[in-house]
Amino acid sequence: MERSVPAAHGNVLAYYSTLPNMTLHLGERFEQLEEPTAADVGAFADNLADPQTKILVTTSGNRIPVDLIYICTGFTPNTEFIAKSDYYRSCLEGKYVRVEESLQVVGFHNVFAAGDIVAIKEEKLAQTAQVHGQTIVNNILNLVKGKPLKPYKPENRILIVSLGPNKALIVNGQKVHYEGYLASKFKQ
């Protein structure tokens, strides 16, 4: 939720912090899952009573006993193939593809981009990619007909952030509008 509403971060942290036998590890990345070693058995004796328990190793070298893992790392757009291309590399802004308002790739009149890879400040959601697709289809038809292209206009879209089977947040714009059981039913 790094691009999302700061208030939602607090709601999520507060909720998960109240759950029994749960520890949040923020700012670390998962590297691998291992069987416990003899050193782990000594260090985490209380946590390793369950034979299903594994050791999660983070990129910073921390070893954490786990029986259930929720990995929430965000995403990275899959644009490596563009970065490797001398022809298209100029259209990148970091790992995102720069686009005109029409969703045409900057510098490429007949090439469009949509979805998670575009350098537009908005939530990367399936519903957003669908609107990108509709805009692109209409603009390709307009290109063929010699008509002006229509701009894509980013909009706030409602987010329903699941916090488990009976709790969720409804977020729109920069505000958490509702939190609780009812919000979880909208997610289903």
LINFEN-V547466 format. One record per residue. N is the residue number from 1. RES is the residue in one letter. OMEGA is omega in whole degrees, -180 to 180 (* if undefined). NEAR is the number of other C-alpha atoms within 10 Angstrom. Layout:
# LINFEN-V547466
n & res & omega & near
N & RES & OMEGA & NEAR
N & RES & OMEGA & NEAR
This chain:
# LINFEN-V547466
n & res & omega & near
1 & M & -175 & 13
2 & E & -179 & 8
3 & R & -169 & 10
4 & S & -176 & 16
5 & V & 179 & 15
6 & P & 180 & 13
7 & A & 180 & 12
8 & A & 178 & 20
9 & H & -180 & 14
10 & G & 179 & 10
11 & N & -178 & 16
12 & V & 179 & 17
13 & L & -180 & 11
14 & A & -179 & 11
15 & Y & -177 & 12
16 & Y & 178 & 14
17 & S & -179 & 13
18 & T & -176 & 10
19 & L & -180 & 9
20 & P & 176 & 7
21 & N & 178 & 6
22 & M & 176 & 12
23 & T & 177 & 12
24 & L & 176 & 9
25 & H & -176 & 9
26 & L & 176 & 8
27 & G & 177 & 7
28 & E & 179 & 13
29 & R & 176 & 16
30 & F & 176 & 16
31 & E & 180 & 13
32 & Q & 178 & 11
33 & L & -175 & 15
34 & E & 169 & 13
35 & E & 179 & 13
36 & P & 175 & 19
37 & T & 177 & 11
38 & A & 178 & 8
39 & A & 178 & 9
40 & D & -180 & 17
41 & V & 178 & 14
42 & G & -176 & 11
43 & A & -174 & 12
44 & F & -174 & 15
45 & A & -178 & 11
46 & D & -176 & 10
47 & N & -174 & 16
48 & L & 179 & 19
49 & A & 179 & 10
50 & D & -178 & 10
51 & P & 178 & 10
52 & Q & -177 & 10
53 & T & 178 & 17
54 & K & 176 & 21
55 & I & 175 & 20
56 & L & 179 & 20
57 & V & -180 & 18
58 & T & 180 & 16
59 & T & 177 & 11
60 & S & 176 & 11
61 & G & 177 & 12
62 & N & 178 & 13
63 & R & -173 & 18
64 & I & 176 & 19
65 & P & -177 & 22
66 & V & 169 & 17
67 & D & 176 & 14
68 & L & -176 & 10
69 & I & 168 & 9
70 & Y & -180 & 6
71 & I & -178 & 8
72 & C & -172 & 10
73 & T & -176 & 13
74 & G & -178 & 8
75 & F & 173 & 8
76 & T & -179 & 10
77 & P & -178 & 13
78 & N & -179 & 12
79 & T & -179 & 17
80 & E & -180 & 11
81 & F & 178 & 9
82 & I & -180 & 17
83 & A & -179 & 18
84 & K & -177 & 10
85 & S & 177 & 10
86 & D & -176 & 8
87 & Y & -174 & 9
88 & Y & -173 & 16
89 & R & -176 & 15
90 & S & -177 & 14
91 & C & -178 & 19
92 & L & 171 & 19
93 & E & -169 & 12
94 & G & 178 & 10
95 & K & -178 & 17
96 & Y & -180 & 21
97 & V & 177 & 27
98 & R & -180 & 21
99 & V & 172 & 23
100 & E & 177 & 18
101 & E & -179 & 15
102 & S & -175 & 21
103 & L & 170 & 25
104 & Q & 177 & 22
105 & V & -179 & 21
106 & V & 178 & 19
107 & G & -178 & 13
108 & F & -173 & 12
109 & H & -175 & 10
110 & N & 180 & 9
111 & V & 180 & 13
112 & F & 176 & 21
113 & A & -179 & 22
114 & A & 173 & 22
115 & G & -173 & 19
116 & D & -174 & 21
117 & I & -175 & 19
118 & V & -179 & 25
119 & A & 176 & 20
120 & I & -180 & 19
121 & K & 178 & 8
122 & E & 177 & 15
123 & E & 179 & 20
124 & K & -175 & 16
125 & L & 176 & 12
126 & A & -179 & 11
127 & Q & 177 & 13
128 & T & 179 & 18
129 & A & 178 & 18
130 & Q & 178 & 13
131 & V & 175 & 16
132 & H & -179 & 21
133 & G & 179 & 17
134 & Q & 179 & 12
135 & T & -178 & 19
136 & I & 179 & 23
137 & V & 180 & 13
138 & N & -179 & 13
139 & N & 175 & 22
140 & I & 177 & 18
141 & L & 178 & 12
142 & N & 177 & 14
143 & L & -179 & 14
144 & V & -178 & 8
145 & K & -179 & 9
146 & G & 180 & 9
147 & K & 178 & 11
148 & P & 180 & 10
149 & L & -180 & 18
150 & K & 178 & 14
151 & P & 171 & 14
152 & Y & 180 & 16
153 & K & 178 & 11
154 & P & 178 & 14
155 & E & 171 & 10
156 & N & 177 & 12
157 & R & -179 & 14
158 & I & 176 & 14
159 & L & 171 & 17
160 & I & -175 & 20
161 & V & -179 & 18
162 & S & 175 & 20
163 & L & -178 & 18
164 & G & -174 & 10
165 & P & -175 & 11
166 & N & -179 & 13
167 & K & 178 & 17
168 & A & 174 & 24
169 & L & 170 & 24
170 & I & -175 & 21
171 & V & 174 & 21
172 & N & -177 & 16
173 & G & -178 & 13
174 & Q & -175 & 12
175 & K & 170 & 13
176 & V & -176 & 19
177 & H & -178 & 13
178 & Y & 177 & 14
179 & E & 174 & 20
180 & G & -176 & 14
181 & Y & -177 & 15
182 & L & 179 & 14
183 & A & -180 & 20
184 & S & 180 & 20
185 & K & 175 & 14
186 & F & -179 & 12
187 & K & -178 & 16
188 & Q & * & 8
